[in-house]
């Protein structure tokens, strides 16, 4: 009898240890660092979780997970979002992740965007919203009215950076957050006062910065290029900015512009329309925005790439000098293109 009781006790201990291991030990089956469960609005959360656990082969004992989730009332508390399951995570911790709605934030990395379509694509790729739905929202002036922007000026609320959101954040909330971060950006480093000193609004500075961003990657020249466009703007001249033509044509692969390109009918054609275009042609970096705000006072009205293709530019205050250097560059460019064609 004593031996029987001892065996039963040993068996119970073994079963208890096994059960504890199943709950507290590693419950995952994958070798990756982590996998994600996505719960969308408007659908049964329980079925979404159980289906993805099976399809993605995330946990070893789905039946035990289901029992624990039911006992801990996970399904009554669970909300839509993205949940991270880490490699070797215990079943108890996985259940608690859902019960506590511990969502895994999404990093929205924004560098240079040129078009609304690119913005819709990056949001659709990272969030629950479909890119087509995003596009419908951001291309509607009624949707954008509460943000104080329209379809032309929408991009002015975007300061390239990395932002954290929940996966199921709505498009409106994403844009509101970007707008708040934009306001914080302009409130720092005396930027609003610097814009005022230039007799420009923050939005106008942003538009000029977007042109400068497309003109050069050389930070040391951005201020001088900005001074050219500010001088032209102040004198009522055409800005004559080649990047605005590419934007108007929606062809950013153009290496060389011809006279035919300059005739494109668009409010963004700064060869045909005086003043600034109605909106930015890309999302300029903070460095470029600051380069505009800190641009030196010059009498430059023209600039052209140097003929050694170094990426630097020659700046001029009169057209005769500018034309001289422009001819040198065009000659060098023709020679270079001829060599490439004859290879």
C-alpha positions as CSV (number, residue, x, y, z in Angstrom):
1,X,0.0,0.0,0.0
2,X,2.8,2.4,0.9
3,X,4.6,1.6,-2.3
4,X,1.4,2.3,-4.3
5,X,0.9,5.6,-2.6
6,X,4.5,6.5,-3.2
7,X,4.2,5.6,-6.9
8,X,1.0,7.7,-7.1
9,X,2.7,10.6,-5.4
10,X,5.7,10.3,-7.8
11,X,3.4,10.2,-10.8
12,X,1.5,13.2,-9.5
13,X,4.8,15.1,-9.1
14,X,5.9,14.1,-12.5
15,X,2.6,15.1,-14.1
16,X,2.7,18.4,-12.1
17,X,6.2,19.1,-13.3
18,X,5.2,18.3,-16.8
19,X,2.2,20.5,-16.6
20,X,4.3,23.3,-15.1
21,X,6.8,22.9,-17.9
22,X,4.1,23.1,-20.5
23,X,2.8,26.3,-18.9
24,X,6.0,28.0,-17.8
25,X,8.6,26.5,-20.2
26,X,9.2,27.5,-23.8
27,X,5.9,27.1,-25.7
28,X,7.0,28.3,-29.2
29,X,7.9,26.2,-32.2
30,X,9.6,28.8,-34.4
31,X,13.3,29.7,-34.8
32,X,12.8,33.3,-35.7
33,X,13.2,36.1,-33.2
34,X,9.5,36.6,-33.0
35,X,6.2,36.3,-34.8
36,X,3.1,38.5,-34.8
37,X,-0.6,38.0,-34.4
38,X,-2.8,40.7,-36.0
39,X,-6.4,41.3,-34.7
40,X,-8.6,43.4,-37.0
41,X,-11.6,45.4,-36.1
42,X,-15.0,44.0,-36.9
43,X,-14.1,40.3,-36.7
44,X,-14.2,37.8,-33.9
45,X,-10.9,38.1,-31.9
46,X,-10.9,34.6,-30.7
47,X,-11.2,33.0,-34.1
48,X,-8.5,35.3,-35.5
49,X,-6.0,34.4,-32.8
50,X,-6.6,30.7,-32.9
51,X,-6.5,30.7,-36.7
52,X,-3.2,32.5,-36.8
53,X,-1.6,30.4,-34.1
54,X,-2.4,27.4,-36.3
55,X,-1.5,28.9,-39.7
56,X,1.8,30.3,-38.4
57,X,2.6,27.3,-36.2
58,X,3.4,29.5,-33.3
59,X,2.7,27.5,-30.1
60,X,3.3,23.8,-29.4
61,X,0.0,23.2,-27.5
62,X,-2.8,25.2,-29.0
63,X,-5.4,23.2,-27.0
64,X,-3.7,24.2,-23.7
65,X,-3.5,27.8,-24.8
66,X,-7.2,27.8,-25.6
67,X,-8.0,26.3,-22.2
68,X,-5.9,28.9,-20.4
69,X,-7.3,31.8,-22.5
70,X,-10.8,30.7,-21.6
71,X,-10.1,30.4,-17.9
72,X,-8.4,33.8,-17.8
73,X,-11.2,35.4,-19.8
74,X,-8.9,36.6,-22.5
75,X,-11.5,36.9,-25.1
76,X,-13.6,39.3,-23.1
77,X,-10.7,41.7,-22.7
78,X,-8.9,41.4,-26.0
79,X,-8.8,44.4,-28.3
80,X,-7.7,44.8,-31.9
81,X,-4.0,45.3,-32.5
82,X,-0.6,43.7,-33.2
83,X,0.8,41.3,-30.6
84,X,4.4,40.0,-30.6
85,X,5.1,36.4,-29.7
86,X,8.8,36.0,-28.9
87,X,10.9,32.9,-29.4
88,X,11.0,30.6,-26.4
89,X,8.2,32.6,-24.6
90,X,6.1,30.6,-22.1
91,X,2.5,29.8,-22.7
92,X,1.5,31.7,-19.6
93,X,3.3,34.8,-20.8
94,X,1.7,34.5,-24.2
95,X,-1.8,34.3,-22.7
96,X,-1.0,37.3,-20.5
97,X,0.2,39.2,-23.5
98,X,-3.3,38.9,-25.0
99,X,-5.1,39.3,-21.6
100,X,-3.3,42.5,-20.8
101,X,-3.6,43.8,-24.4
102,X,0.2,44.3,-24.5
103,X,0.5,45.5,-28.1
104,X,3.6,45.6,-30.1
105,X,4.2,49.1,-31.5
106,X,4.8,49.7,-35.2
107,X,7.7,51.8,-36.3
108,X,6.8,54.1,-39.0
109,X,10.0,55.2,-40.7
110,X,9.5,58.2,-42.9
111,X,12.4,59.4,-45.1
112,X,11.8,61.2,-48.4
113,X,8.3,60.8,-49.8
114,X,7.3,62.6,-53.0
115,X,3.7,61.8,-53.6
116,X,0.4,61.0,-51.8
117,X,0.6,57.5,-53.3
118,X,3.9,56.9,-51.6
119,X,2.4,58.0,-48.3
120,X,-0.6,55.8,-48.7
121,X,1.6,52.8,-49.6
122,X,3.9,53.2,-46.5
123,X,0.9,53.5,-44.2
124,X,-1.0,50.6,-45.8
125,X,2.1,48.5,-45.5
126,X,2.6,49.1,-41.8
127,X,-0.9,49.4,-40.4
128,X,-4.3,47.8,-40.5
129,X,-5.7,50.4,-42.9
130,X,-5.6,49.4,-46.6
131,X,-3.6,51.6,-48.8
132,X,-6.6,52.3,-51.0
133,X,-8.6,53.5,-48.0
134,X,-5.6,55.7,-47.0
135,X,-5.5,57.2,-50.4
136,X,-9.2,58.0,-50.4
137,X,-8.8,59.8,-47.1
138,X,-5.7,61.8,-47.9
139,X,-7.0,62.8,-51.4
140,X,-10.2,64.3,-49.9
141,X,-10.1,67.9,-48.8
142,X,-13.1,67.4,-46.5
143,X,-11.1,64.7,-44.6
144,X,-8.1,66.9,-44.3
145,X,-10.0,70.1,-43.3
146,X,-9.6,69.5,-39.6
147,X,-5.9,69.1,-40.0
148,X,-5.7,72.6,-41.5
149,X,-4.2,71.3,-44.8
150,X,-5.5,70.4,-48.2
151,X,-4.3,67.8,-50.8
152,X,-1.5,70.2,-51.9
153,X,-0.2,71.1,-48.5
154,X,-0.7,67.7,-46.7
155,X,2.9,66.8,-46.8
156,X,3.9,69.9,-44.9
157,X,2.8,68.1,-41.7
158,X,5.4,65.4,-42.2
159,X,8.9,65.8,-40.6
160,X,10.9,62.8,-41.7
161,X,11.7,60.7,-38.6
162,X,10.8,57.4,-36.9
163,X,7.4,57.3,-35.1
164,X,5.8,54.6,-33.0
165,X,2.1,53.7,-33.3
166,X,-0.2,50.9,-32.5
167,X,-0.9,48.8,-35.6
168,X,-4.6,49.5,-35.7
169,X,-4.2,53.3,-35.4
170,X,-6.5,55.0,-37.8
171,X,-5.3,57.2,-40.7
172,X,-6.8,60.3,-39.0
173,X,-4.9,59.5,-35.8
174,X,-1.7,58.9,-37.6
175,X,-1.9,62.3,-39.4
176,X,-2.9,64.1,-36.2
177,X,0.2,62.6,-34.5
178,X,2.4,63.7,-37.4
179,X,0.9,67.2,-37.2
180,X,1.6,67.3,-33.5
181,X,5.2,66.3,-34.1
182,X,5.5,68.9,-36.8
183,X,4.3,71.6,-34.4
184,X,6.9,70.4,-31.8
185,X,9.6,70.6,-34.5
186,X,8.7,74.2,-35.4
187,X,8.5,75.3,-31.7
188,X,12.2,74.3,-31.2
189,X,15.4,76.0,-32.0
190,X,13.8,79.4,-32.8
191,X,12.5,78.1,-36.1
192,X,9.3,80.1,-36.2
193,X,11.2,83.3,-35.6
194,X,13.7,82.4,-38.3
195,X,10.9,81.9,-40.7
196,X,9.4,85.2,-39.8
197,X,12.8,86.9,-40.3
198,X,12.7,85.5,-43.9
199,X,9.1,86.9,-44.2
200,X,8.0,83.3,-44.9
201,X,5.5,81.0,-43.2
202,X,6.6,77.6,-42.0
203,X,4.7,76.1,-44.9
204,X,6.6,78.3,-47.4
205,X,9.9,77.4,-45.9
206,X,8.9,73.7,-46.1
207,X,8.0,74.1,-49.8
208,X,11.4,75.8,-50.6
209,X,13.2,73.1,-48.6
210,X,11.5,70.4,-50.6
211,X,12.9,71.9,-53.8
212,X,16.4,72.2,-52.2
213,X,16.1,68.6,-51.1
214,X,15.7,67.5,-54.7
215,X,18.4,69.8,-56.0
216,X,21.4,68.4,-54.0
217,X,22.6,65.9,-51.4
218,X,25.4,68.1,-50.3
219,X,24.4,69.7,-47.0
220,X,27.1,72.4,-47.3
221,X,25.4,73.8,-50.4
222,X,21.8,73.7,-49.4
223,X,21.8,77.1,-47.7
224,X,23.2,78.8,-50.9
225,X,20.7,77.0,-53.1
226,X,17.9,78.1,-50.7
227,X,19.2,81.7,-51.0
228,X,18.8,81.6,-54.8
229,X,15.2,80.6,-54.6
230,X,14.4,83.0,-51.8
231,X,16.0,85.8,-53.8
232,X,14.0,84.9,-56.9
233,X,10.8,84.7,-54.9
234,X,11.4,88.0,-53.3
235,X,12.1,89.6,-56.7
236,X,8.9,88.2,-58.2
237,X,11.0,86.1,-60.6
238,X,10.0,82.6,-61.9
239,X,11.7,80.1,-59.6
240,X,12.7,78.0,-62.6
241,X,13.3,74.9,-60.5
242,X,13.9,71.7,-62.5
243,X,12.7,69.4,-59.7
244,X,9.2,71.0,-59.9
245,X,9.0,69.9,-63.6
246,X,9.8,66.3,-62.7
247,X,7.1,66.5,-60.0
248,X,4.6,68.0,-62.4
249,X,5.3,65.2,-64.9
250,X,5.4,62.6,-62.1
251,X,8.6,61.3,-63.7
252,X,11.4,61.3,-61.2
253,X,13.8,59.3,-63.4
254,X,14.5,62.2,-65.8
255,X,18.2,62.9,-65.9
256,X,17.9,65.8,-68.3
257,X,15.1,68.3,-69.1
258,X,14.3,69.5,-72.6
259,X,12.3,72.6,-73.6
260,X,9.2,70.3,-74.2
261,X,9.3,69.3,-70.6
262,X,9.1,72.9,-69.5
263,X,5.7,73.4,-71.2
264,X,3.8,71.0,-68.9
265,X,0.6,72.6,-67.7
266,X,0.7,72.3,-64.0
267,X,0.6,74.7,-61.0
268,X,3.9,73.0,-60.0
269,X,5.6,74.2,-63.2
270,X,7.8,77.0,-61.8
271,X,8.9,77.9,-65.3
272,X,5.4,79.0,-66.2
273,X,4.0,80.1,-62.8
274,X,5.4,82.8,-60.6
275,X,5.8,82.3,-56.9
276,X,6.0,79.1,-54.9
277,X,4.2,75.9,-56.1
278,X,1.0,75.1,-54.1
279,X,2.7,72.5,-52.1
280,X,6.0,70.7,-51.4
281,X,7.4,68.3,-54.0
282,X,8.9,66.0,-51.4
283,X,9.3,65.7,-47.6
284,X,12.6,67.5,-46.9
285,X,14.9,66.4,-44.1
286,X,15.1,68.5,-40.9
287,X,18.7,69.3,-42.0
288,X,17.4,70.8,-45.3
289,X,14.6,72.7,-43.5
290,X,17.2,74.2,-41.1
291,X,19.5,75.0,-44.1
292,X,16.7,77.2,-45.6
293,X,16.0,78.8,-42.2
294,X,19.7,79.5,-41.8
295,X,20.5,80.4,-45.4
296,X,23.0,83.1,-45.9
297,X,22.1,86.5,-47.3
298,X,23.4,86.5,-50.9
299,X,22.8,88.2,-54.2
300,X,22.8,84.9,-56.0
301,X,20.1,84.4,-58.6
302,X,21.5,81.4,-60.5
303,X,23.3,78.2,-60.0
304,X,24.4,75.3,-62.2
305,X,26.2,72.1,-61.5
306,X,30.0,72.2,-62.0
307,X,31.3,70.5,-65.1
308,X,33.4,68.0,-63.2
309,X,30.2,66.2,-62.0
310,X,31.4,66.5,-58.4
311,X,27.9,67.4,-57.3
312,X,28.9,70.9,-56.4
313,X,27.4,74.0,-58.0
314,X,28.6,77.4,-59.3
315,X,26.6,80.3,-58.0
316,X,26.1,83.6,-59.9
317,X,24.4,86.9,-59.4
318,X,24.1,87.8,-63.1
319,X,22.9,85.8,-66.1
320,X,26.0,86.4,-68.2
321,X,28.2,84.6,-65.8
322,X,25.7,81.9,-65.2
323,X,25.3,81.2,-68.9
324,X,29.1,80.8,-69.2
325,X,29.2,78.1,-66.6
326,X,25.9,76.5,-67.8
327,X,27.5,76.1,-71.3
328,X,30.5,74.4,-69.7
329,X,28.3,72.0,-67.9
330,X,26.1,71.3,-71.0
331,X,29.2,70.6,-73.0
332,X,30.6,68.2,-70.4
333,X,27.2,66.5,-70.1
334,X,26.9,66.1,-73.9
335,X,30.4,64.5,-74.0
336,X,29.6,62.2,-71.2
337,X,26.3,61.0,-72.8
338,X,28.1,60.5,-76.1
339,X,30.7,58.3,-74.5
340,X,28.0,56.3,-72.8
341,X,26.1,55.8,-76.1
342,X,29.2,54.7,-77.9
343,X,30.1,52.0,-75.4
